[in-house]
Amino acid sequence: MRQVRQRVAPPPAPASQRKQRERYVQAGGMLQGYAPELVQRIGHIAAAGAAACLLIGALLLLFLPGGWPVRAVAAGAWVVPIVLATMFIVRGYQLARKDRRAEPNVVQGQLVGASEVSTSLGLGMLMLKTRGGGNEQYLVAPEKLAKVPGNQVTVMLTVTPNLRHVRSVGVMGQRMMPRPQPPVPPVLKQLRLLPIITPAALAAAAIVGDDAVSLVPLRPDWAHAIVAGLAGGLLVLAVLGASQLIQRRLTNQVQALMPGGLQ
């Protein structure tokens, strides 16, 4: 039997990247592949955090020393975490609610490749060649991949229709050889953390920049508010630029491991 070789798809053409990003967001973004129950818990925690941010903003608006323009800028910085959480979590939460009530789909195909690691934290990757002739990639919990062998077999998945969470993995056929598991490159570990660290760093930059300058005694109030807003905006731009540079560098390092999958 021929051993399955792990494959990673080549980078998409620039013309298709925007459409892929739109499909990625509509499919749940960075929450795609996770269990609907987990995504709903994340949404509830995020809602509690948003309420805390609103409370802190209200306290700054009422009690911060200085005029109302300065207070408004300092309080407004605490809206940034809420906006970021909305962008990253709300769509996935909506899909999770749908998946809790929906019947999972059954997907069957020939095993192309599998790995217990992927660019999503805590999830592995499974690639199947379906009856339609195309390759389909699924994010799967690593413990569910333990039964997947290294030879070509038919694999059956039950997948939620919205978040594409794989609830079960079934293997049909003889397990002729074990599946080799290559070591995880450090660059892949860093790339998995970047989507989590970046929004947190952006929110922290906006809050620190605005609120720190808001506490500095300056006159007049309108100029104080402008300086505080500029400080927060510049810090956010600096963090965003650094994040893009880091992501580009890490992506290039991951692509250097191809073709043939993780080395």
Beta strands, then each sheet from edge to edge (+ up, - down):
strand 1: 105-115
strand 2: 124-130
strand 3: 135-140
strand 4: 154-159
strand 5: 166-172
sheet 1: 3+ 2- 1+ 4- 5+
end
